[in-house]
């Protein structure tokens, strides 16, 4: 049970967490804080939070659990504002898609990693955003990855794990570097390719016709290019090193395909396409 | 109406065309030909064709309409085998995903472009292949692109258009070069990116875990990497020039994203992602 939960940034992610925990009866009081008072008032009306406090330092004071749910690009600034109000007893967590940058922001603001800090990444989302889009079932059946640090207390990990399990999520643990690499490969890289493809086609001549011809596979392929540009800018900056690493590998692998096409090397193309098809058929469903 | 239709290559595409026309009562007799007699026997059992003739030159003789539905890589050889049996009265068409290479194969085999030749590309397919996968509704509501040549007779175009309309397809016309460029951009390029991505990830360490983490967006994105490797090898070879052109543009555009990430240039990233999102949201549905 959580006596007082403080959500910093009451949007889709933070709002859905608050709703899920309130529905589960796992929290006595939810306090929200964000830059936009109208959004916070709406969050109270929607029953997402009990009340709000505009100043994040005041909002955090006295909370058992604090969840940073602001955009990745705002995490560092928020850490600076709350550092004086977070005690050694406070459990501090977040929802960011890249963990190394969040850990650095916390370390930089606090001068060390507080024992109550448990970096977390719930792998869930919708194409909508904001508190109006929040719903209690967002995390059901989705993975939440915790990346505890050597400084993190086992008790804090247990509390954050218990909180997420109450939302219906499946909680796993790994380390920061591994998380950032795996997410760079399976999520951040595909988004770059899809944004790049749609942008490339949009800048060709006849792009109305190009898009009109686009068949089913293309629609699936580019759906992720409809994601929030600001969020993805922040992810690129936050997970820069891991993302650049997988992009460099990908660009080299794509050049192998290009060269095989240039040389009319059907055997190499067949080998690559077969290996890819087998890997996908083996590891994915649907 | 078609008195005698000859399908060369009775797989998913050719078989579905035959079934659709038989169901519509638009054809009196369907003759099939392919390398594999067992497949042809099965096609007769399934009611896809009336009878088969193993030698394609004999199969073609006396047909009003001949449809080349062999894999793209087999088109040139097939043209060589049937050239003596195609008359000026024969309507000859195909189902290839790249049109320039098919036109070259026909021109090379016949020494000229027969006036009855109407290159066609039905934009439809499933993940399954072979005559067992054929069904009469495959083309309903899908686009079929005709790319008639200066040598092509209007009458032949009309007959091929009428045939495809009877399958429930929406028939459009454009020229060979334009078709090959648009398809390279909207279909062939995305397939290369998806094959390349899955292959790149499959060759990283921990690829079991990489694929296990792969979330919803990744599954959509890579679905097209489950397509038939042989077909895609043939398409790469057949549409080489157009595909290399769009791949070069794409690689340059992707490098702009890579450079912006390297430089921490959030403004450029936001501009590219926003442009892509707007283009996709404007031009696609779902």
Boltz contact constraints between the chains, C-beta under 6 A:
constraints:
  - contact:
      token1: [A, 123]
      token2: [B, 215]
      max_distance: 6.0
  - contact:
      token1: [A, 182]
      token2: [B, 210]
      max_distance: 6.0
  - contact:
      token1: [A, 182]
      token2: [B, 213]
      max_distance: 6.0
  - contact:
      token1: [A, 185]
      token2: [B, 201]
      max_distance: 6.0
  - contact:
      token1: [A, 185]
      token2: [B, 210]
      max_distance: 6.0
  - contact:
      token1: [A, 186]
      token2: [B, 210]
      max_distance: 6.0
  - contact:
      token1: [A, 186]
      token2: [B, 213]
      max_distance: 6.0
  - contact:
      token1: [A, 186]
      token2: [B, 214]
      max_distance: 6.0
  - contact:
      token1: [A, 186]
      token2: [B, 218]
      max_distance: 6.0
  - contact:
      token1: [A, 190]
      token2: [B, 218]
      max_distance: 6.0
  - contact:
      token1: [A, 190]
      token2: [B, 221]
      max_distance: 6.0
  - contact:
      token1: [A, 192]
      token2: [B, 257]
      max_distance: 6.0
  - contact:
      token1: [A, 193]
      token2: [B, 193]
      max_distance: 6.0
  - contact:
      token1: [A, 195]
      token2: [B, 273]
      max_distance: 6.0
  - contact:
      token1: [A, 195]
      token2: [B, 276]
      max_distance: 6.0
  - contact:
      token1: [A, 196]
      token2: [B, 253]
      max_distance: 6.0
  - contact:
      token1: [A, 196]
      token2: [B, 254]
      max_distance: 6.0
  - contact:
      token1: [A, 196]
      token2: [B, 257]
      max_distance: 6.0
  - contact:
      token1: [A, 198]
      token2: [B, 276]
      max_distance: 6.0
  - contact:
      token1: [A, 198]
      token2: [B, 279]
      max_distance: 6.0
  - contact:
      token1: [A, 198]
      token2: [B, 280]
      max_distance: 6.0
  - contact:
      token1: [A, 199]
      token2: [B, 272]
      max_distance: 6.0
  - contact:
      token1: [A, 199]
      token2: [B, 275]
      max_distance: 6.0
  - contact:
      token1: [A, 199]
      token2: [B, 276]
      max_distance: 6.0
  - contact:
      token1: [A, 200]
      token2: [B, 249]
      max_distance: 6.0
  - contact:
      token1: [A, 200]
      token2: [B, 250]
      max_distance: 6.0
  - contact:
      token1: [A, 200]
      token2: [B, 253]
      max_distance: 6.0
  - contact:
      token1: [A, 201]
      token2: [B, 185]
      max_distance: 6.0
  - contact:
      token1: [A, 202]
      token2: [B, 279]
      max_distance: 6.0
  - contact:
      token1: [A, 210]
      token2: [B, 182]
      max_distance: 6.0
  - contact:
      token1: [A, 210]
      token2: [B, 185]
      max_distance: 6.0
  - contact:
      token1: [A, 210]
      token2: [B, 186]
      max_distance: 6.0
  - contact:
      token1: [A, 211]
      token2: [B, 283]
      max_distance: 6.0
  - contact:
      token1: [A, 213]
      token2: [B, 182]
      max_distance: 6.0
  - contact:
      token1: [A, 213]
      token2: [B, 186]
      max_distance: 6.0
  - contact:
      token1: [A, 214]
      token2: [B, 186]
      max_distance: 6.0
  - contact:
      token1: [A, 215]
      token2: [B, 123]
      max_distance: 6.0
  - contact:
      token1: [A, 217]
      token2: [B, 224]
      max_distance: 6.0
  - contact:
      token1: [A, 218]
      token2: [B, 186]
      max_distance: 6.0
  - contact:
      token1: [A, 218]
      token2: [B, 190]
      max_distance: 6.0
  - contact:
      token1: [A, 219]
      token2: [B, 284]
      max_distance: 6.0
  - contact:
      token1: [A, 220]
      token2: [B, 220]
      max_distance: 6.0
  - contact:
      token1: [A, 220]
      token2: [B, 223]
      max_distance: 6.0
  - contact:
      token1: [A, 221]
      token2: [B, 190]
      max_distance: 6.0
  - contact:
      token1: [A, 221]
      token2: [B, 221]
      max_distance: 6.0
  - contact:
      token1: [A, 222]
      token2: [B, 280]
      max_distance: 6.0
  - contact:
      token1: [A, 223]
      token2: [B, 220]
      max_distance: 6.0
  - contact:
      token1: [A, 224]
      token2: [B, 217]
      max_distance: 6.0
  - contact:
      token1: [A, 225]
      token2: [B, 276]
      max_distance: 6.0
  - contact:
      token1: [A, 225]
      token2: [B, 280]
      max_distance: 6.0
  - contact:
      token1: [A, 226]
      token2: [B, 277]
      max_distance: 6.0
  - contact:
      token1: [A, 226]
      token2: [B, 280]
      max_distance: 6.0
  - contact:
      token1: [A, 226]
      token2: [B, 281]
      max_distance: 6.0
  - contact:
      token1: [A, 229]
      token2: [B, 270]
      max_distance: 6.0
  - contact:
      token1: [A, 229]
      token2: [B, 273]
      max_distance: 6.0
  - contact:
      token1: [A, 229]
      token2: [B, 274]
      max_distance: 6.0
  - contact:
      token1: [A, 229]
      token2: [B, 277]
      max_distance: 6.0
  - contact:
      token1: [A, 232]
      token2: [B, 273]
      max_distance: 6.0
  - contact:
      token1: [A, 233]
      token2: [B, 266]
      max_distance: 6.0
  - contact:
      token1: [A, 233]
      token2: [B, 269]
      max_distance: 6.0
  - contact:
      token1: [A, 233]
      token2: [B, 270]
      max_distance: 6.0
  - contact:
      token1: [A, 236]
      token2: [B, 261]
      max_distance: 6.0
  - contact:
      token1: [A, 236]
      token2: [B, 269]
      max_distance: 6.0
  - contact:
      token1: [A, 237]
      token2: [B, 264]
      max_distance: 6.0
  - contact:
      token1: [A, 237]
      token2: [B, 266]
      max_distance: 6.0
  - contact:
      token1: [A, 240]
      token2: [B, 261]
      max_distance: 6.0
  - contact:
      token1: [A, 244]
      token2: [B, 261]
      max_distance: 6.0
  - contact:
      token1: [A, 247]
      token2: [B, 258]
      max_distance: 6.0
  - contact:
      token1: [A, 249]
      token2: [B, 200]
      max_distance: 6.0
  - contact:
      token1: [A, 250]
      token2: [B, 200]
      max_distance: 6.0
  - contact:
      token1: [A, 253]
      token2: [B, 196]
      max_distance: 6.0
  - contact:
      token1: [A, 253]
      token2: [B, 200]
      max_distance: 6.0
  - contact:
      token1: [A, 254]
      token2: [B, 196]
      max_distance: 6.0
  - contact:
      token1: [A, 257]
      token2: [B, 192]
      max_distance: 6.0
  - contact:
      token1: [A, 257]
      token2: [B, 196]
      max_distance: 6.0
  - contact:
      token1: [A, 258]
      token2: [B, 247]
      max_distance: 6.0
  - contact:
      token1: [A, 261]
      token2: [B, 236]
      max_distance: 6.0
  - contact:
      token1: [A, 261]
      token2: [B, 240]
      max_distance: 6.0
  - contact:
      token1: [A, 261]
      token2: [B, 244]
      max_distance: 6.0
  - contact:
      token1: [A, 264]
      token2: [B, 237]
      max_distance: 6.0
  - contact:
      token1: [A, 266]
      token2: [B, 233]
      max_distance: 6.0
  - contact:
      token1: [A, 266]
      token2: [B, 237]
      max_distance: 6.0
  - contact:
      token1: [A, 269]
      token2: [B, 233]
      max_distance: 6.0
  - contact:
      token1: [A, 269]
      token2: [B, 236]
      max_distance: 6.0
  - contact:
      token1: [A, 270]
      token2: [B, 229]
      max_distance: 6.0
  - contact:
      token1: [A, 270]
      token2: [B, 233]
      max_distance: 6.0
  - contact:
      token1: [A, 272]
      token2: [B, 199]
      max_distance: 6.0
  - contact:
      token1: [A, 273]
      token2: [B, 195]
      max_distance: 6.0
  - contact:
      token1: [A, 273]
      token2: [B, 229]
      max_distance: 6.0
  - contact:
      token1: [A, 273]
      token2: [B, 232]
      max_distance: 6.0
  - contact:
      token1: [A, 274]
      token2: [B, 229]
      max_distance: 6.0
  - contact:
      token1: [A, 275]
      token2: [B, 199]
      max_distance: 6.0
  - contact:
      token1: [A, 276]
      token2: [B, 195]
      max_distance: 6.0
  - contact:
      token1: [A, 276]
      token2: [B, 198]
      max_distance: 6.0
  - contact:
      token1: [A, 276]
      token2: [B, 199]
      max_distance: 6.0
  - contact:
      token1: [A, 276]
      token2: [B, 225]
      max_distance: 6.0
  - contact:
      token1: [A, 277]
      token2: [B, 226]
      max_distance: 6.0
  - contact:
      token1: [A, 277]
      token2: [B, 229]
      max_distance: 6.0
  - contact:
      token1: [A, 279]
      token2: [B, 198]
      max_distance: 6.0
  - contact:
      token1: [A, 279]
      token2: [B, 202]
      max_distance: 6.0
  - contact:
      token1: [A, 280]
      token2: [B, 198]
      max_distance: 6.0
  - contact:
      token1: [A, 280]
      token2: [B, 222]
      max_distance: 6.0
  - contact:
      token1: [A, 280]
      token2: [B, 225]
      max_distance: 6.0
  - contact:
      token1: [A, 280]
      token2: [B, 226]
      max_distance: 6.0
  - contact:
      token1: [A, 281]
      token2: [B, 226]
      max_distance: 6.0
  - contact:
      token1: [A, 283]
      token2: [B, 211]
      max_distance: 6.0
  - contact:
      token1: [A, 284]
      token2: [B, 219]
      max_distance: 6.0
